[in-house]
Amino acid sequence: MEPSVSLTRQALETLDREDPLASFREEFMLPDGLIYLDGNSLGAMPKTARARIDEVVSQEWGHDLITSWNKNDWFDLSLRLGTKIARLIGANDDEVVVSDSTGINLYKVLCMALALRPDRNVILMEDSNFPTDNYVAQGLVRQLGRGQEVRFASRETIIDHITSDVAVLALTQVHYKTGAVFDMDEITRRAHEAGALACWDLCHSAGAIAVDLGRARADFAVGCGYKFLNGGPGAPAFLYVAKRHQGKAQQPLSGWWGHADPFAFERDYRPTKDIRQLQSGTQPILSLAALECGLDIMGRADMALLRTKSMALGASFKALMDAHCAEFGFTLTSPQRAEDRASQIAYTHPHGYAIMQALIAQDVIGDFRAPDILRFGFTPLYTRYQDMWNAVMAIKAVMTEQSWKLPQYATRTKVT
Ligand SMILES: *Cc1c(COP(=O)(O)O)cnc(C)c1O
């Protein structure tokens, strides 16, 4: 059902006052006056992170030193965080672990998937996916060099490409540019029907929409910690391996943390059969500590309320754009209906880059994705309804005053 939209500043402010999630905003560092619509790229900082990092640095590292691996439970920290993420994505506690980056985790699970389907040689992916996933898969098949290939298909036709040589269908559930959501249950079912496995990248799903890997019977999943989970820049990522596959195939980066008995220091690798096998080596404790702060906030939020609010935010933004910015040449590239989008909306504009720079200069932060996309993320934990009004009014001002034409907005920075 489409959420009802509000089109006046007053009505939006009323929605903020009535918002059951409003108090979560207080838990994040957000500079006064800043409208942050980029939580889908780097989530805001939980206020608890500063004290927690200070405690880990001063006490656990500074004072307890190496005894912290036992005393402060550092050794199992990535598993503990895995259980917190498992509850957000419909997995069992022993099916998720936090480690490494999304790309590295994808490498590990795709390698396992190929091993579980030895008579098949294709990794099927979406051609307009976030490129690192494609690059990693290409690197993997190059490395294996046994005739495996990455095959691409368009979003619209992907299901028709699950032929009998496909070992694994590896898709990102929510498209990074448009926010369009794949039907995970249905596509996983179709993959299984064709004898393939299904691996889901949850980078723009975890913490943004309700995910139920168990219900979908997904085989593998990966996702990142620094977007909607608010784990901090470069936060460690997570991965999921369905219990039925654990111990059945080996991940390729077989380091000592995945060994059955790491402190026996045996010469040869002997994999543990549980989710710990997916870890390769010593985990980044400071980063894990920061990520836990984000997860603990998310763990208290009701996902149904989050989803309702994120749809209402997106619908209001879109309606305000229709009402106030129709003449400026923006084209919606996201799905029309709120229920078909996750927590972001995107428009194309031929001057997208300069327009976004001009907006950022006015303290409205979204991001630009080449070649011409302006992307706005709505993190329901800390984005307000009134931010929708203020952001669209800033866009209108940038367009009417043509401030985007200023020369300083034309030069591309290293990171867009
Ligand atoms: C953000 C994102 C990543 C991030 O990958 P890193 O390995 O953390 O750099 C990967 N895949 C998708 C789909 C993403 O949106």
The ligand as an SDF file (V2000), in Angstrom:
LIG
                    3D

 15 15  0  0  0  0  0  0  0  0999 V2000
   28.6130   -0.7500   -0.5160 C   0  0  0  0  0  0  0  0  0  0  0  0
   28.6320   -1.9980   -1.3150 C   0  0  0  0  0  0  0  0  0  0  0  0
   29.7520   -2.8180   -1.3020 C   0  0  0  0  0  0  0  0  0  0  0  0
   30.9640   -2.4230   -0.5270 C   0  0  0  0  0  0  0  0  0  0  0  0
   32.0300   -3.2310   -0.7510 O   0  0  0  0  0  0  0  0  0  0  0  0
   33.3710   -3.0910    0.0990 P   0  0  0  0  0  0  0  0  0  0  0  0
   33.9890   -4.4150   -0.0770 O   0  0  0  0  0  0  0  0  0  0  0  0
   32.9660   -2.7650    1.5080 O   0  0  0  0  0  0  0  0  0  0  0  0
   34.1500   -1.9590   -0.4560 O   0  0  0  0  0  0  0  0  0  0  0  0
   29.6910   -4.0070   -2.0090 C   0  0  0  0  0  0  0  0  0  0  0  0
   28.5930   -4.3620   -2.6960 N   0  0  0  0  0  0  0  0  0  0  0  0
   27.4950   -3.5770   -2.7420 C   0  0  0  0  0  0  0  0  0  0  0  0
   26.2950   -4.0030   -3.5200 C   0  0  0  0  0  0  0  0  0  0  0  0
   27.4870   -2.3590   -2.0660 C   0  0  0  0  0  0  0  0  0  0  0  0
   26.4230   -1.5810   -2.1130 O   0  0  0  0  0  0  0  0  0  0  0  0
  1  2  1  0
  2  3  1  0
  2 14  2  0
  3  4  1  0
  3 10  2  0
  4  5  1  0
  5  6  1  0
  6  7  2  0
  6  8  1  0
  6  9  1  0
 10 11  1  0
 11 12  2  0
 12 13  1  0
 12 14  1  0
 14 15  1  0
M  END
$$$$
